[in-house]
Amino acid sequence: MKTRLLIFIVMFMHGFAAAALEPVTKIIAQPTSPLTVMSYTAKYQEGGRYTTEGIRHNVQYENTSDSQIVASQIGLLSFDVWNEFLDRTGGVSIKDIGPGGMESGAWVARAYADFTFLTGFAYVGKVRYADGRIWEADLDAIANEVRKIEQGFDVEKLKGKEDDK
């Protein structure tokens, strides 16, 4: 009987500890965005014969505008177990999405110490309409949301190399 109780306690504690470090994902909504992120998951995946090591981000999003969209970029931010910034990735999709249309994408981000991933953020970064107009996220608003877990987060970390012009 004592052995069974000990096994139960060990299994319970192991399950409790494992649950404490399950990845946390957050969607940053923007009222003016023509796309809405409907679901977002992220987790570290080990490399294998047919998989790339890194943080796998899966996103499903919907065109909530009344215009045709021809390209989009989903901003994906990764933080480690200490809520420190790991990586910024722009998940780009060049696909037509009509009004009310849904699309999904998966991107693997490689970062130094990516195995320490715990928290991910997803937001709509940029959108190109069929008529050539471009919508861009308010990066200061995104940074303010991120500062809820990393107080000193610098908005410059949201800018890609192409934004350094």
N, C-alpha and C positions, 0 to 999 in steps of 0.2 A: 504494500500500500504506500509506504514512504517513497519507494522508487517511482511509482506512478505520479505521485504528487510532485516530486522533484522534476520529473520529465515535463509535466504540465507547466510548472513554474518557469523552467528554462525555455520551453517553446513559447510561452506567453511573453516573456521578457524579450526574446529574440524578435518576435513579431512586433512588439511595441517599439523596439529600437529601430527596426527596419522601416516602420511606418513613419517614424519621426523624420526620416530623411527622404521621403518621397518628393520628387520634383514638384515645384509650385509654378503654375503658369498664370499670367495675368494679361488681360486684353486692355489696352488703353484706347478707349473710345474717343472719337473726335466729332463734335456735332456737325462740322461742315464737310466731312469726308464723303466722297461719292461711293466709297466701298465701306462695308461693315464687316469686321472680323466676327464670324459666327462661332467658331470653335478654334481652340489652340491647345496643342500638347507639345511637350518637349522633354527629352531625356537624353542622357549620355548613352551612346552605343559603342561597344567595343568593335574594333576592326576585325574583319574576317575575310574569307575568300571572296565573297561577293558584296561586302559592305565596307563602307569607309568609317574609320574611327572618328568620333566627334559628337557634337550635340545635334541631335535630329529634331528639327522643328517641323511640325505638321499643322497647316493652317487651312481653314475653310472660310471663304469670304463671299459676300453677295454685293452685286451692283445695286445700290439703293438710290441711284440717280435716275434721271429720265433720259440719259444720253448713253451712246455706245462708247465703251472703253476698249482701247486696243493694247494697252500695256499698264502694268502695275508693279509697284515695289512694296513689299511688306517688310517693315523694319522689325528685326529680331534681335533682342538684347539678352545676353547671358550673364548671370552672376553666380559666384561660387557659394560654398557653404557658409562663408563669413559675410555674405552680401556685398562682396567686392566685385567690381566690373571685370568680366572675362573677355567679352567679344561683342561686336556689332556686326550683323550680317544683313544685307539687303536681299531678300528673296524676290527675284525678278521673274515676272511672267509676261510673255508677249503673246497674249491670246485675246480674241474678241470676246467681250462679255456684254451682252445686251441688258437693257433695263430689267431688273428683277432676276438676272442670271446669277448662277452660283459657280464658283470655281474653287479648286483646292490645289495646294502645292506642298512639297516636302523639300527641305533644304538641310544639308548637313554642314555645320560650322566647325572648323578645326581651330582650336585656340590652345595656347600654352596652358597646361593643367586643366584641360577640358573635362577630365574625369571628376573634378571637384564641383561640377555644375549642380546647382540646386534650384535657382529661380530664373524664369524666362519671362520676357515681356514681348508682346506682339502689337504692332500698330500699323496703320496704313501710312507709308512714307511718301509715295508719289503715285500719281495717276496721269496717264495720257489719254485724252479723249480722241475719238475718230476725227474730229474737226481740227486737231492740233493743239488745243488748249491743254495746259498742264496744271494740275492741282498738286500742292505740296503741303506736308504736315507742318504744324506750328511746333517747331522743335523745342521752344521754351516751355510750352505746355507739356510736351512729352517728358522733358527733363524734370519738371515739377512733380510729375507722377512717380518717376524713378527715385527721386529724392526721399520718398516715403520709406525706402529701404536702404539707400546709400545717401546720407545727408549731403555730402560734399560732391555729388555727381556733377561733372562738368558737361554742359551742353555741347561742347566741342567734340565729345566722344560720339555724338550722334551724326556727325558729319563725315561722309566718306571722302576718300582721296579725290574723287571727282568734284567735291564741294569746296576744295581748298583753293580754287582759282582766285 
